[in-house]
Amino acid sequence: MTSRLPNPSTSAVPRDARSRTAEERGEDLPVALAVGNDPVISLVASTPMAYDENEYELAGALRGAPAPIARAPLTGLPVPWGAEVVIEGVIEGRKREIEGPFGEFTGHYSGGRKMTVLRIDKISYRTDPVFEHLYLGMPWTEVDYLIAANTCVPLYEQLTKDFPEVQAVNAMYTHGLVVIVSTKKRYGGFAKAVGMRVLTTPHGLGYAATVIVVDEDVDPFHLPQVMWALSTKMNPAGDLVQVPHMPILDLAPQAQPAGIVDKLLIDATTPVGSDRRGTYGNQVHDLPETSAWLDKLRALSGHR
């Protein structure tokens, strides 16, 4: 969905800001919806980017050439060139109607919600158009495979701007409602600071309900290692930080009321500096020859 821009390839005005301005004025907001796009467009549309970043520019970077843009025939709004169907109309100002319930990416039904109303004025389509459909529901489904990897990378880029110690970010599960971060530490309490920063990224504000922070030698994509860290590093006395009344998307089923939730930060890292949370700093490490012996044992037991 886009709105009228003098130059869509360079504008840094967030779409939600333009929608909010129209709503405050009670004005209808012209929109164009493109269905059935180049796959790179669908990929960037599902990528959580910073407010001043442009999806068309990312699409061009991935293509290795500028992403072609056409003008919608009725409104003149910029739309991805080659879309199978273009739907034009307006979001009617200050008007809401009940929508739903729908099965959602959380694996739950959303319930009925008051949503904005789109008045359709024109539909344009190619000859024998292909309708693009995406299946979602109880993870993992098609939507998870589309969104998972490209949720991790922007969060990693945003975190490392402030905290270069961050090693990896796993936000692959349910669009990042749970985020696992691996990081080095500068000093005591550093892991909690990293976790709090996750909650304040553009994506974390609306999605990250639980953040787990682990040491740099723990692979956040290897859940047995993450569970080991939780089992041996985390002391509920000081390692669970509950942040009350934080924003989250309305579809999060744990929210009460909708859009508000207490978020949880779990520090499962080894204490450093003046941090005195336990005596488990000297952990066991595998010997260099461990991997070869494991292969021999698997071969003898018939496991591969």
Contacts in CASP RR format, 6 or more apart in sequence:
PFRMAT RR
TARGET T0000
AUTHOR 0000-0000-0000
METHOD contacts of the structure
MODEL  1
MTSRLPNPSTSAVPRDARSRTAEERGEDLPVALAVGNDPVISLVASTPMA
YDENEYELAGALRGAPAPIARAPLTGLPVPWGAEVVIEGVIEGRKREIEG
PFGEFTGHYSGGRKMTVLRIDKISYRTDPVFEHLYLGMPWTEVDYLIAAN
TCVPLYEQLTKDFPEVQAVNAMYTHGLVVIVSTKKRYGGFAKAVGMRVLT
TPHGLGYAATVIVVDEDVDPFHLPQVMWALSTKMNPAGDLVQVPHMPILD
LAPQAQPAGIVDKLLIDATTPVGSDRRGTYGNQVHDLPETSAWLDKLRAL
SGHR
1 15 0 8 1.000
1 31 0 8 1.000
1 32 0 8 1.000
1 33 0 8 1.000
2 8 0 8 1.000
2 15 0 8 1.000
2 31 0 8 1.000
2 32 0 8 1.000
2 77 0 8 1.000
2 78 0 8 1.000
2 79 0 8 1.000
3 15 0 8 1.000
3 18 0 8 1.000
3 19 0 8 1.000
3 29 0 8 1.000
3 30 0 8 1.000
3 31 0 8 1.000
3 77 0 8 1.000
4 30 0 8 1.000
4 75 0 8 1.000
4 76 0 8 1.000
4 77 0 8 1.000
5 11 0 8 1.000
5 13 0 8 1.000
5 78 0 8 1.000
8 54 0 8 1.000
8 56 0 8 1.000
8 69 0 8 1.000
8 78 0 8 1.000
9 54 0 8 1.000
9 56 0 8 1.000
9 57 0 8 1.000
9 66 0 8 1.000
9 69 0 8 1.000
10 54 0 8 1.000
11 54 0 8 1.000
12 51 0 8 1.000
12 52 0 8 1.000
12 54 0 8 1.000
14 51 0 8 1.000
18 29 0 8 1.000
19 29 0 8 1.000
19 91 0 8 1.000
22 28 0 8 1.000
22 29 0 8 1.000
22 91 0 8 1.000
22 93 0 8 1.000
23 29 0 8 1.000
23 93 0 8 1.000
23 94 0 8 1.000
26 93 0 8 1.000
26 94 0 8 1.000
27 93 0 8 1.000
28 90 0 8 1.000
28 91 0 8 1.000
28 92 0 8 1.000
28 93 0 8 1.000
28 119 0 8 1.000
29 90 0 8 1.000
29 91 0 8 1.000
29 93 0 8 1.000
30 75 0 8 1.000
30 77 0 8 1.000
30 88 0 8 1.000
30 89 0 8 1.000
30 90 0 8 1.000
31 75 0 8 1.000
31 77 0 8 1.000
31 88 0 8 1.000
31 89 0 8 1.000
31 90 0 8 1.000
31 91 0 8 1.000
31 118 0 8 1.000
32 72 0 8 1.000
32 75 0 8 1.000
32 76 0 8 1.000
32 77 0 8 1.000
32 78 0 8 1.000
32 79 0 8 1.000
32 86 0 8 1.000
32 87 0 8 1.000
32 88 0 8 1.000
32 89 0 8 1.000
33 86 0 8 1.000
33 87 0 8 1.000
33 88 0 8 1.000
34 41 0 8 1.000
34 79 0 8 1.000
34 80 0 8 1.000
34 83 0 8 1.000
34 85 0 8 1.000
34 86 0 8 1.000
35 83 0 8 1.000
35 84 0 8 1.000
35 85 0 8 1.000
35 86 0 8 1.000
35 87 0 8 1.000
35 131 0 8 1.000
35 132 0 8 1.000
36 42 0 8 1.000
36 83 0 8 1.000
36 84 0 8 1.000
36 85 0 8 1.000
36 129 0 8 1.000
36 130 0 8 1.000
36 131 0 8 1.000
36 132 0 8 1.000
37 80 0 8 1.000
37 82 0 8 1.000
37 83 0 8 1.000
37 84 0 8 1.000
37 132 0 8 1.000
38 59 0 8 1.000
38 67 0 8 1.000
38 80 0 8 1.000
38 82 0 8 1.000
40 59 0 8 1.000
40 60 0 8 1.000
40 62 0 8 1.000
40 63 0 8 1.000
40 67 0 8 1.000
41 55 0 8 1.000
41 59 0 8 1.000
41 67 0 8 1.000
41 80 0 8 1.000
42 132 0 8 1.000
42 146 0 8 1.000
43 59 0 8 1.000
43 62 0 8 1.000
43 146 0 8 1.000
43 150 0 8 1.000
44 55 0 8 1.000
44 56 0 8 1.000
44 58 0 8 1.000
44 59 0 8 1.000
44 62 0 8 1.000
45 55 0 8 1.000
46 146 0 8 1.000
46 147 0 8 1.000
46 150 0 8 1.000
47 55 0 8 1.000
47 58 0 8 1.000
47 150 0 8 1.000
47 151 0 8 1.000
47 153 0 8 1.000
47 154 0 8 1.000
48 151 0 8 1.000
48 154 0 8 1.000
48 155 0 8 1.000
48 201 0 8 1.000
48 202 0 8 1.000
48 203 0 8 1.000
48 207 0 8 1.000
49 55 0 8 1.000
49 58 0 8 1.000
49 154 0 8 1.000
49 202 0 8 1.000
50 154 0 8 1.000
50 158 0 8 1.000
50 202 0 8 1.000
51 202 0 8 1.000
56 67 0 8 1.000
56 69 0 8 1.000
56 78 0 8 1.000
59 67 0 8 1.000
60 66 0 8 1.000
60 67 0 8 1.000
67 80 0 8 1.000
67 81 0 8 1.000
68 80 0 8 1.000
68 81 0 8 1.000
68 82 0 8 1.000
69 78 0 8 1.000
69 79 0 8 1.000
69 80 0 8 1.000
69 81 0 8 1.000
70 78 0 8 1.000
70 79 0 8 1.000
70 80 0 8 1.000
70 81 0 8 1.000
70 82 0 8 1.000
70 83 0 8 1.000
71 77 0 8 1.000
71 78 0 8 1.000
71 79 0 8 1.000
72 78 0 8 1.000
72 79 0 8 1.000
72 86 0 8 1.000
72 88 0 8 1.000
72 124 0 8 1.000
73 86 0 8 1.000
73 88 0 8 1.000
73 122 0 8 1.000
73 124 0 8 1.000
74 88 0 8 1.000
74 89 0 8 1.000
74 121 0 8 1.000
74 122 0 8 1.000
75 88 0 8 1.000
75 89 0 8 1.000
77 88 0 8 1.000
79 86 0 8 1.000
82 126 0 8 1.000
84 125 0 8 1.000
84 126 0 8 1.000
84 129 0 8 1.000
84 130 0 8 1.000
84 131 0 8 1.000
84 132 0 8 1.000
85 123 0 8 1.000
85 124 0 8 1.000
85 125 0 8 1.000
85 126 0 8 1.000
85 129 0 8 1.000
85 131 0 8 1.000
86 123 0 8 1.000
86 124 0 8 1.000
86 125 0 8 1.000
87 120 0 8 1.000
87 122 0 8 1.000
87 123 0 8 1.000
88 120 0 8 1.000
88 121 0 8 1.000
88 122 0 8 1.000
88 123 0 8 1.000
88 124 0 8 1.000
89 118 0 8 1.000
89 119 0 8 1.000
89 120 0 8 1.000
89 121 0 8 1.000
89 122 0 8 1.000
90 118 0 8 1.000
90 119 0 8 1.000
90 121 0 8 1.000
91 116 0 8 1.000
91 117 0 8 1.000
91 118 0 8 1.000
91 119 0 8 1.000
92 116 0 8 1.000
92 117 0 8 1.000
92 118 0 8 1.000
92 119 0 8 1.000
93 116 0 8 1.000
95 116 0 8 1.000
95 117 0 8 1.000
96 114 0 8 1.000
96 115 0 8 1.000
96 116 0 8 1.000
96 117 0 8 1.000
97 114 0 8 1.000
97 115 0 8 1.000
97 117 0 8 1.000
98 112 0 8 1.000
98 113 0 8 1.000
98 114 0 8 1.000
98 115 0 8 1.000
99 112 0 8 1.000
99 113 0 8 1.000
99 114 0 8 1.000
99 115 0 8 1.000
100 110 0 8 1.000
100 111 0 8 1.000
100 112 0 8 1.000
100 113 0 8 1.000
101 109 0 8 1.000
101 110 0 8 1.000
101 111 0 8 1.000
101 112 0 8 1.000
102 109 0 8 1.000
102 110 0 8 1.000
102 111 0 8 1.000
103 109 0 8 1.000
103 110 0 8 1.000
103 136 0 8 1.000
103 137 0 8 1.000
104 110 0 8 1.000
104 136 0 8 1.000
104 137 0 8 1.000
104 251 0 8 1.000
105 136 0 8 1.000
105 137 0 8 1.000
105 139 0 8 1.000
105 141 0 8 1.000
105 143 0 8 1.000
105 144 0 8 1.000
105 174 0 8 1.000
105 175 0 8 1.000
105 251 0 8 1.000
106 137 0 8 1.000
106 174 0 8 1.000
106 177 0 8 1.000
106 251 0 8 1.000
106 252 0 8 1.000
106 253 0 8 1.000
107 137 0 8 1.000
107 138 0 8 1.000
107 139 0 8 1.000
108 253 0 8 1.000
110 250 0 8 1.000
110 251 0 8 1.000
113 250 0 8 1.000
113 258 0 8 1.000
134 142 0 8 1.000
134 143 0 8 1.000
134 146 0 8 1.000
135 141 0 8 1.000
135 142 0 8 1.000
135 143 0 8 1.000
136 142 0 8 1.000
136 143 0 8 1.000
136 144 0 8 1.000
137 143 0 8 1.000
139 173 0 8 1.000
139 174 0 8 1.000
144 172 0 8 1.000
144 174 0 8 1.000
144 175 0 8 1.000
147 175 0 8 1.000
148 171 0 8 1.000
148 172 0 8 1.000
148 173 0 8 1.000
149 172 0 8 1.000
151 171 0 8 1.000
151 172 0 8 1.000
151 175 0 8 1.000
151 176 0 8 1.000
151 203 0 8 1.000
152 168 0 8 1.000
152 169 0 8 1.000
152 170 0 8 1.000
152 171 0 8 1.000
152 172 0 8 1.000
154 203 0 8 1.000
155 169 0 8 1.000
155 171 0 8 1.000
155 179 0 8 1.000
155 198 0 8 1.000
155 201 0 8 1.000
155 203 0 8 1.000
155 204 0 8 1.000
156 166 0 8 1.000
156 168 0 8 1.000
156 169 0 8 1.000
158 201 0 8 1.000
158 202 0 8 1.000
159 166 0 8 1.000
159 169 0 8 1.000
159 181 0 8 1.000
159 194 0 8 1.000
159 197 0 8 1.000
159 198 0 8 1.000
159 201 0 8 1.000
160 166 0 8 1.000
162 197 0 8 1.000
163 183 0 8 1.000
163 193 0 8 1.000
163 194 0 8 1.000
163 197 0 8 1.000
165 183 0 8 1.000
165 184 0 8 1.000
165 185 0 8 1.000
165 186 0 8 1.000
165 190 0 8 1.000
165 194 0 8 1.000
165 216 0 8 1.000
166 181 0 8 1.000
166 182 0 8 1.000
166 183 0 8 1.000
166 194 0 8 1.000
167 182 0 8 1.000
167 183 0 8 1.000
167 184 0 8 1.000
167 216 0 8 1.000
168 181 0 8 1.000
168 182 0 8 1.000
168 219 0 8 1.000
168 220 0 8 1.000
168 221 0 8 1.000
169 179 0 8 1.000
169 180 0 8 1.000
169 181 0 8 1.000
169 182 0 8 1.000
169 220 0 8 1.000
170 179 0 8 1.000
170 180 0 8 1.000
170 181 0 8 1.000
170 220 0 8 1.000
170 221 0 8 1.000
171 178 0 8 1.000
171 179 0 8 1.000
171 180 0 8 1.000
171 203 0 8 1.000
171 207 0 8 1.000
171 208 0 8 1.000
172 221 0 8 1.000
175 207 0 8 1.000
176 203 0 8 1.000
176 204 0 8 1.000
176 207 0 8 1.000
176 208 0 8 1.000
177 207 0 8 1.000
177 208 0 8 1.000
177 209 0 8 1.000
177 210 0 8 1.000
177 252 0 8 1.000
178 208 0 8 1.000
178 209 0 8 1.000
178 210 0 8 1.000
178 211 0 8 1.000
178 212 0 8 1.000
179 198 0 8 1.000
179 204 0 8 1.000
179 208 0 8 1.000
179 210 0 8 1.000
179 211 0 8 1.000
179 212 0 8 1.000
180 211 0 8 1.000
180 212 0 8 1.000
180 213 0 8 1.000
180 214 0 8 1.000
180 220 0 8 1.000
180 221 0 8 1.000
180 226 0 8 1.000
181 194 0 8 1.000
181 195 0 8 1.000
181 198 0 8 1.000
181 211 0 8 1.000
181 212 0 8 1.000
181 213 0 8 1.000
181 214 0 8 1.000
181 220 0 8 1.000
182 213 0 8 1.000
182 214 0 8 1.000
182 215 0 8 1.000
182 216 0 8 1.000
182 218 0 8 1.000
182 219 0 8 1.000
182 220 0 8 1.000
183 190 0 8 1.000
183 191 0 8 1.000
183 194 0 8 1.000
183 213 0 8 1.000
183 214 0 8 1.000
183 215 0 8 1.000
183 216 0 8 1.000
183 269 0 8 1.000
184 215 0 8 1.000
184 216 0 8 1.000
185 191 0 8 1.000
185 269 0 8 1.000
185 270 0 8 1.000
185 272 0 8 1.000
187 272 0 8 1.000
187 273 0 8 1.000
187 274 0 8 1.000
187 275 0 8 1.000
188 271 0 8 1.000
188 272 0 8 1.000
188 273 0 8 1.000
188 274 0 8 1.000
188 275 0 8 1.000
189 267 0 8 1.000
189 275 0 8 1.000
190 272 0 8 1.000
191 213 0 8 1.000
191 267 0 8 1.000
191 269 0 8 1.000
192 213 0 8 1.000
192 241 0 8 1.000
192 265 0 8 1.000
192 267 0 8 1.000
194 213 0 8 1.000
195 211 0 8 1.000
195 213 0 8 1.000
195 265 0 8 1.000
196 241 0 8 1.000
196 243 0 8 1.000
196 265 0 8 1.000
198 204 0 8 1.000
198 208 0 8 1.000
198 211 0 8 1.000
199 205 0 8 1.000
199 208 0 8 1.000
199 211 0 8 1.000
199 243 0 8 1.000
199 246 0 8 1.000
199 263 0 8 1.000
199 265 0 8 1.000
201 208 0 8 1.000
205 247 0 8 1.000
206 247 0 8 1.000
206 248 0 8 1.000
206 249 0 8 1.000
207 248 0 8 1.000
207 249 0 8 1.000
208 263 0 8 1.000
209 248 0 8 1.000
209 252 0 8 1.000
209 254 0 8 1.000
209 261 0 8 1.000
209 263 0 8 1.000
209 264 0 8 1.000
210 263 0 8 1.000
210 264 0 8 1.000
210 265 0 8 1.000
210 266 0 8 1.000
211 263 0 8 1.000
211 264 0 8 1.000
211 265 0 8 1.000
211 266 0 8 1.000
212 220 0 8 1.000
212 226 0 8 1.000
212 230 0 8 1.000
212 266 0 8 1.000
212 268 0 8 1.000
213 265 0 8 1.000
213 266 0 8 1.000
213 267 0 8 1.000
213 268 0 8 1.000
213 269 0 8 1.000
214 220 0 8 1.000
214 225 0 8 1.000
214 226 0 8 1.000
214 229 0 8 1.000
214 233 0 8 1.000
214 268 0 8 1.000
214 269 0 8 1.000
215 229 0 8 1.000
215 233 0 8 1.000
215 268 0 8 1.000
215 269 0 8 1.000
215 270 0 8 1.000
218 225 0 8 1.000
218 226 0 8 1.000
218 228 0 8 1.000
218 229 0 8 1.000
218 268 0 8 1.000
219 225 0 8 1.000
219 226 0 8 1.000
220 226 0 8 1.000
226 268 0 8 1.000
229 268 0 8 1.000
229 269 0 8 1.000
230 266 0 8 1.000
230 268 0 8 1.000
232 280 0 8 1.000
232 283 0 8 1.000
233 239 0 8 1.000
233 267 0 8 1.000
233 268 0 8 1.000
233 269 0 8 1.000
233 270 0 8 1.000
233 280 0 8 1.000
234 240 0 8 1.000
234 266 0 8 1.000
234 267 0 8 1.000
234 268 0 8 1.000
235 277 0 8 1.000
235 278 0 8 1.000
237 277 0 8 1.000
238 267 0 8 1.000
238 277 0 8 1.000
239 266 0 8 1.000
239 267 0 8 1.000
239 268 0 8 1.000
239 277 0 8 1.000
240 264 0 8 1.000
240 265 0 8 1.000
240 266 0 8 1.000
240 267 0 8 1.000
241 264 0 8 1.000
241 265 0 8 1.000
241 266 0 8 1.000
241 267 0 8 1.000
242 262 0 8 1.000
242 263 0 8 1.000
242 264 0 8 1.000
242 265 0 8 1.000
243 262 0 8 1.000
243 263 0 8 1.000
243 264 0 8 1.000
243 265 0 8 1.000
244 262 0 8 1.000
245 260 0 8 1.000
245 262 0 8 1.000
246 260 0 8 1.000
246 261 0 8 1.000
246 262 0 8 1.000
246 263 0 8 1.000
247 259 0 8 1.000
247 260 0 8 1.000
248 255 0 8 1.000
248 259 0 8 1.000
248 260 0 8 1.000
248 261 0 8 1.000
248 263 0 8 1.000
249 259 0 8 1.000
250 258 0 8 1.000
250 259 0 8 1.000
252 259 0 8 1.000
252 261 0 8 1.000
254 261 0 8 1.000
255 261 0 8 1.000
270 280 0 8 1.000
270 281 0 8 1.000
270 283 0 8 1.000
271 277 0 8 1.000
271 278 0 8 1.000
271 281 0 8 1.000
298 304 0 8 1.000
END
